[in-house]
Amino acid sequence: GTSYRFVGRAAAQALPNRNSSGPQNNITLNTVDRIEYRINGGAWTTIATPRVYETNVDITIPLTSATGSIEIRAVDADLGITSNLFQGVLG
């Protein structure tokens, strides 16, 4: 069968810690809960559920058509925040 491989990285954006004392680590409660894709503007399909602050993404998406478009995004499920879309062309 035909498939589409995507390799990348997803991370929840942290707020800079501007406290003048302490370790000054950046702060976030957000996580990358899901990696989703859709083909030709269809419904979003979850392909991975890392549930971490940062993750390497290496996914293979099965295709039923070798033409059209594909979109991939990361989602924070608790807040409904989505990443910028990766957009690719099939074929």
MDAnalysis code that builds the backbone (N, CA, C; Angstrom):
import MDAnalysis as mda
import numpy as np

u = mda.Universe.empty(273, n_residues=91, atom_resindex=np.repeat(np.arange(91), 3), trajectory=True)
u.add_TopologyAttr("name", ["N", "CA", "C"] * 91)
u.add_TopologyAttr("resid", np.arange(1, 92))
u.add_TopologyAttr("resname", ["GLY", "THR", "SER", "TYR", "ARG", "PHE", "VAL", "GLY", "ARG", "ALA", "ALA", "ALA", "GLN", "ALA", "LEU", "PRO", "ASN", "ARG", "ASN", "SER", "SER", "GLY", "PRO", "GLN", "ASN", "ASN", "ILE", "THR", "LEU", "ASN", "THR", "VAL", "ASP", "ARG", "ILE", "GLU", "TYR", "ARG", "ILE", "ASN", "GLY", "GLY", "ALA", "TRP", "THR", "THR", "ILE", "ALA", "THR", "PRO", "ARG", "VAL", "TYR", "GLU", "THR", "ASN", "VAL", "ASP", "ILE", "THR", "ILE", "PRO", "LEU", "THR", "SER", "ALA", "THR", "GLY", "SER", "ILE", "GLU", "ILE", "ARG", "ALA", "VAL", "ASP", "ALA", "ASP", "LEU", "GLY", "ILE", "THR", "SER", "ASN", "LEU", "PHE", "GLN", "GLY", "VAL", "LEU", "GLY"])
u.atoms.positions = np.array([
    [0.803, -1.185, 0.000],
    [0.000, 0.000, 0.000],
    [0.853, 1.258, 0.000],
    [0.190, 2.364, -0.195],
    [0.834, 3.662, -0.213],
    [0.791, 4.265, 1.185],
    [1.867, 4.953, 1.556],
    [1.895, 5.594, 2.864],
    [2.676, 6.909, 2.785],
    [2.507, 7.736, 3.818],
    [3.174, 9.033, 3.922],
    [3.926, 9.042, 5.244],
    [5.229, 9.282, 5.185],
    [6.032, 9.317, 6.406],
    [6.349, 10.759, 6.763],
    [6.173, 11.084, 8.037],
    [6.469, 12.416, 8.553],
    [7.424, 12.273, 9.725],
    [8.510, 13.039, 9.710],
    [9.474, 13.058, 10.808],
    [9.642, 14.505, 11.242],
    [9.475, 14.765, 12.529],
    [9.608, 16.124, 13.038],
    [9.651, 16.135, 14.548],
    [9.283, 17.262, 15.117],
    [9.317, 17.439, 16.574],
    [8.143, 18.322, 16.987],
    [7.526, 18.003, 18.109],
    [6.450, 18.820, 18.659],
    [6.788, 19.148, 20.108],
    [6.522, 20.401, 20.502],
    [6.818, 20.820, 21.876],
    [5.785, 21.835, 22.325],
    [5.395, 21.734, 23.600],
    [4.543, 22.747, 24.206],
    [5.421, 23.962, 24.493],
    [4.937, 25.128, 24.147],
    [5.732, 26.330, 24.350],
    [5.695, 26.740, 25.817],
    [6.864, 26.938, 26.391],
    [6.968, 27.335, 27.793],
    [7.033, 28.854, 27.916],
    [6.528, 29.355, 29.035],
    [6.659, 30.772, 29.346],
    [8.006, 30.996, 30.009],
    [8.713, 32.057, 29.641],
    [9.992, 32.317, 30.312],
    [9.764, 32.686, 31.774],
    [10.590, 32.155, 32.643],
    [10.531, 32.478, 34.067],
    [11.339, 33.757, 34.286],
    [10.669, 34.826, 34.618],
    [11.331, 36.118, 34.795],
    [11.613, 36.436, 36.269],
    [11.455, 35.418, 37.121],
    [11.753, 35.589, 38.535],
    [13.256, 35.818, 38.685],
    [13.652, 36.822, 39.467],
    [15.074, 37.162, 39.585],
    [15.832, 36.237, 40.527],
    [15.126, 35.327, 41.234],
    [15.815, 34.383, 42.111],
    [15.377, 32.963, 41.776],
    [16.084, 31.982, 42.279],
    [15.749, 30.592, 42.020],
    [16.377, 30.090, 40.737],
    [16.016, 28.879, 40.310],
    [16.660, 28.274, 39.134],
    [16.235, 28.891, 37.798],
    [15.192, 29.675, 37.788],
    [14.702, 30.369, 36.594],
    [14.369, 29.429, 35.443],
    [13.834, 28.252, 35.766],
    [13.380, 27.331, 34.727],
    [12.122, 27.893, 34.078],
    [11.974, 27.678, 32.776],
    [10.754, 28.096, 32.093],
    [9.573, 27.278, 32.599],
    [8.368, 27.806, 32.413],
    [7.169, 27.238, 33.031],
    [6.140, 26.859, 31.961],
    [5.580, 25.644, 32.072],
    [4.438, 25.274, 31.240],
    [3.638, 24.162, 31.906],
    [2.348, 24.210, 31.719],
    [1.465, 23.125, 32.132],
    [0.931, 22.395, 30.899],
    [1.206, 22.939, 29.717],
    [0.723, 22.357, 28.469],
    [1.515, 21.100, 28.132],
    [0.874, 20.196, 27.411],
    [1.537, 18.993, 26.927],
    [1.115, 18.729, 25.488],
    [1.917, 17.962, 24.793],
    [1.546, 17.462, 23.466],
    [0.804, 16.161, 23.720],
    [-0.525, 16.212, 23.636],
    [-1.340, 15.042, 23.955],
    [-1.599, 14.147, 22.748],
    [-1.795, 14.776, 21.591],
    [-2.121, 13.994, 20.395],
    [-1.377, 14.547, 19.181],
    [-1.041, 13.654, 18.280],
    [-0.607, 14.010, 16.934],
    [-1.727, 13.540, 16.019],
    [-2.236, 14.467, 15.194],
    [-3.372, 14.159, 14.327],
    [-3.045, 14.488, 12.874],
    [-3.748, 13.830, 11.982],
    [-3.619, 14.136, 10.555],
    [-4.998, 14.097, 9.913],
    [-5.070, 14.729, 8.755],
    [-6.277, 14.585, 7.927],
    [-5.865, 14.655, 6.470],
    [-6.650, 13.982, 5.661],
    [-6.399, 13.891, 4.225],
    [-7.500, 14.654, 3.500],
    [-7.105, 15.504, 2.578],
    [-8.044, 16.249, 1.734],
    [-9.131, 16.974, 2.529],
    [-8.762, 17.558, 3.686],
    [-9.703, 18.337, 4.476],
    [-10.746, 17.519, 5.216],
    [-10.543, 16.212, 5.328],
    [-11.502, 15.347, 6.013],
    [-11.421, 15.472, 7.524],
    [-11.932, 14.474, 8.202],
    [-11.932, 14.463, 9.666],
    [-10.516, 14.223, 10.192],
    [-10.217, 14.805, 11.373],
    [-8.926, 14.599, 12.008],
    [-8.863, 13.196, 12.590],
    [-7.714, 12.532, 12.401],
    [-7.474, 11.190, 12.914],
    [-6.263, 11.230, 13.829],
    [-6.392, 10.689, 15.029],
    [-5.266, 10.617, 15.962],
    [-4.370, 9.463, 15.570],
    [-3.069, 9.747, 15.439],
    [-2.117, 8.694, 15.084],
    [-1.112, 8.430, 16.195],
    [-0.986, 9.349, 17.153],
    [-0.081, 9.146, 18.288],
    [-0.603, 9.922, 19.493],
    [-0.315, 9.408, 20.690],
    [-0.740, 10.068, 21.934],
    [0.445, 10.134, 22.905],
    [1.399, 11.021, 22.638],
    [2.606, 11.054, 23.478],
    [2.383, 11.557, 24.906],
    [1.504, 12.546, 25.122],
    [1.202, 13.118, 26.446],
    [2.459, 13.541, 27.208],
    [3.323, 14.306, 26.537],
    [4.572, 14.808, 27.108],
    [4.756, 16.271, 26.718],
    [5.755, 16.930, 27.310],
    [6.029, 18.335, 26.983],
    [6.688, 18.489, 25.614],
    [7.576, 17.555, 25.277],
    [8.277, 17.572, 23.991],
    [8.377, 16.147, 23.486],
    [8.305, 15.985, 22.166],
    [8.414, 14.644, 21.607],
    [8.942, 14.686, 20.179],
    [9.721, 13.688, 19.829],
    [10.073, 13.469, 18.431],
    [8.883, 12.782, 17.785],
    [8.584, 13.165, 16.566],
    [7.460, 12.591, 15.836],
    [8.014, 11.844, 14.622],
    [7.722, 10.571, 14.541],
    [8.110, 9.735, 13.398],
    [6.919, 8.827, 13.130],
    [6.061, 9.264, 12.200],
    [4.815, 8.544, 11.946],
    [4.723, 8.140, 10.480],
    [4.049, 7.051, 10.241],
    [3.747, 6.596, 8.891],
    [2.234, 6.508, 8.773],
    [1.694, 7.246, 7.820],
    [0.249, 7.357, 7.651],
    [-0.169, 6.550, 6.428],
    [-1.065, 5.586, 6.598],
    [-1.539, 4.819, 5.442],
    [-2.442, 5.691, 4.569],
    [-2.281, 5.576, 3.274],
    [-3.066, 6.376, 2.329],
    [-3.937, 5.480, 1.472],
    [-5.152, 5.951, 1.206],
    [-6.026, 5.248, 0.274],
    [-5.973, 5.891, -1.098],
    [-5.430, 7.110, -1.158],
    [-5.278, 7.827, -2.420],
    [-3.876, 8.418, -2.466],
    [-3.258, 8.401, -3.624],
    [-1.904, 8.935, -3.768],
    [-1.903, 10.392, -4.225],
    [-3.065, 11.022, -4.257],
    [-3.131, 12.431, -4.666],
    [-3.957, 13.215, -3.655],
    [-3.751, 14.511, -3.622],
    [-4.499, 15.380, -2.715],
    [-3.576, 16.094, -1.756],
    [-4.083, 16.327, -0.528],
    [-3.300, 17.048, 0.467],
    [-3.365, 16.339, 1.810],
    [-2.365, 16.618, 2.638],
    [-2.306, 16.071, 3.989],
    [-1.960, 17.200, 4.943],
    [-2.573, 17.182, 6.127],
    [-2.270, 18.148, 7.173],
    [-1.971, 17.385, 8.459],
    [-0.984, 17.873, 9.211],
    [-0.589, 17.238, 10.464],
    [-0.493, 18.329, 11.521],
    [-0.968, 18.011, 12.747],
    [-0.901, 18.981, 13.834],
    [-0.695, 18.259, 15.168],
    [-0.236, 19.033, 16.163],
    [-0.127, 18.560, 17.538],
    [-1.228, 19.250, 18.343],
    [-1.766, 18.555, 19.357],
    [-2.902, 19.074, 20.122],
    [-2.647, 18.932, 21.619],
    [-2.939, 19.991, 22.366],
    [-3.027, 19.932, 23.826],
    [-4.509, 19.728, 24.141],
    [-4.872, 18.533, 24.581],
    [-6.279, 18.181, 24.760],
    [-6.955, 18.967, 25.880],
    [-6.243, 19.270, 26.953],
    [-6.864, 19.951, 28.091],
    [-7.318, 21.359, 27.744],
    [-6.515, 22.090, 26.992],
    [-6.832, 23.476, 26.660],
    [-7.352, 23.659, 25.240],
    [-7.288, 22.607, 24.433],
    [-7.749, 22.711, 23.055],
    [-6.796, 23.484, 22.150],
    [-5.560, 23.643, 22.573],
    [-4.568, 24.374, 21.783],
    [-4.025, 23.450, 20.701],
    [-3.941, 23.969, 19.486],
    [-3.361, 23.204, 18.383],
    [-2.145, 23.940, 17.844],
    [-1.232, 23.185, 17.302],
    [-0.024, 23.749, 16.713],
    [-0.347, 24.359, 15.350],
    [0.627, 25.018, 14.781],
    [0.528, 25.397, 13.377],
    [0.401, 24.110, 12.574],
    [-0.257, 24.201, 11.432],
    [-0.445, 23.013, 10.588],
    [0.769, 22.784, 9.704],
    [1.187, 21.521, 9.615],
    [2.092, 21.122, 8.557],
    [1.197, 20.741, 7.389],
    [1.466, 21.282, 6.225],
    [0.658, 20.976, 5.038],
    [1.547, 20.404, 3.960],
    [1.140, 19.265, 3.420],
    [1.890, 18.607, 2.375],
    [0.989, 18.259, 1.194],
    [1.618, 18.029, 0.069],
    [0.915, 17.647, -1.148],
    [1.221, 16.182, -1.442],
    [0.185, 15.419, -1.723],
    [0.347, 14.006, -2.071],
    [0.419, 13.884, -3.584],
    [1.283, 13.028, -4.030],
    [1.376, 12.770, -5.477],
    [2.386, 13.601, -6.181],
])
